[in-house]
Amino acid sequence: MLNEQQLEEFKANGFLVFDRLIEKPELAALRAAAHRIVSAFDITKNQTVFSAVDGDRGRDQFFIDSAENISCFLEADAFDKNGKLSRPKHECINKIGHAMHDLDPAFSRFARLPVFADILRDLGYQSPVLKQSMYIFKQPRIGGEVRWHQDASYLITHPARVAGFWIAMEDSHRDNGCLWVQPGGHKTPLREIYEVAPGQSSGVLRPLDDTPWPSTEEAMALEVAAGSVVVFSDLLPHYSSHNHSAQSRQALTLHVSEENANWDKKNWLQRPNLGHFRL
Ligand SMILES: O=C(O)CCC(=O)C(=O)O
């Protein structure tokens, strides 16, 4: 699947982009599945917000439980100043997470396409297991910023052995909040770690290293067409801006870890019931 040049690029930059790797009918099936999940979601029963700008405060039991179910999280800016939702339900959702790849037939089938396992094997994964899936809407006008972070802060293994796939469901560009990365930034230290003590329903983001996040000059915007796939290392700093445009920027992410790497007990994401699916 990967040629020598791509392997060298991944080693040097910490990420790789595959232009339009996923066919349009596959994208349409996932978008329809996401739409179905939101249609079935009773927004009067739970209005948990997902915001990635607040140092991860506000995570709660609903968030922790989403490790093993399919949950919808709302955009902070979907609420007006009186705390009422200001738009139709389908335009209020920040993301769906985190076990669609186990529990929803469309996501489950997609995540098991051989292409993902093939890429991982070429990158040196011997026994990759799927840990989480997220469908991120980046809604028009209100899609929130995802601050600079490294995935190893949230998916902790010993040794660090996690990879992320980011799959563009729609064309993604600076205006609608595309992904930004720091080429080569996977060689920088892990800056922080999000840990949940056993039995607790929220965690703490603990600083580890004061290396600054990338400057504008060091960052690269990944403006990609729908169907493109980015694979990145767990130490690669990445970010996406608020979406001020009138277009959404939907994306699916899949995160995997090496089965033999030790999954930390303080990870927020624990899967005692669903176990692990090996790709
Ligand atoms: O899609 C985005 O805006 C950010 C996704 C991300 O940060 C992640 O998957 O780790």
The ligand as an SDF file (V2000), in Angstrom:
LIG
                    3D

 10  9  0  0  0  0  0  0  0  0999 V2000
  -11.6090   17.2770   13.0920 O   0  0  0  0  0  0  0  0  0  0  0  0
  -11.1890   18.0720   13.9170 C   0  0  0  0  0  0  0  0  0  0  0  0
  -11.5640   19.2210   13.9100 O   0  0  0  0  0  0  0  0  0  0  0  0
  -10.1760   17.6580   14.9530 C   0  0  0  0  0  0  0  0  0  0  0  0
  -10.0060   16.1780   15.0900 C   0  0  0  0  0  0  0  0  0  0  0  0
   -8.9770   15.7880   16.0840 C   0  0  0  0  0  0  0  0  0  0  0  0
   -8.3460   16.5950   16.6720 O   0  0  0  0  0  0  0  0  0  0  0  0
   -8.6920   14.4010   16.3920 C   0  0  0  0  0  0  0  0  0  0  0  0
   -9.2860   13.4980   15.7920 O   0  0  0  0  0  0  0  0  0  0  0  0
   -7.8100   14.1350   17.2300 O   0  0  0  0  0  0  0  0  0  0  0  0
  1  2  2  0
  2  3  1  0
  2  4  1  0
  4  5  1  0
  5  6  1  0
  6  7  2  0
  6  8  1  0
  8  9  2  0
  8 10  1  0
M  END
$$$$
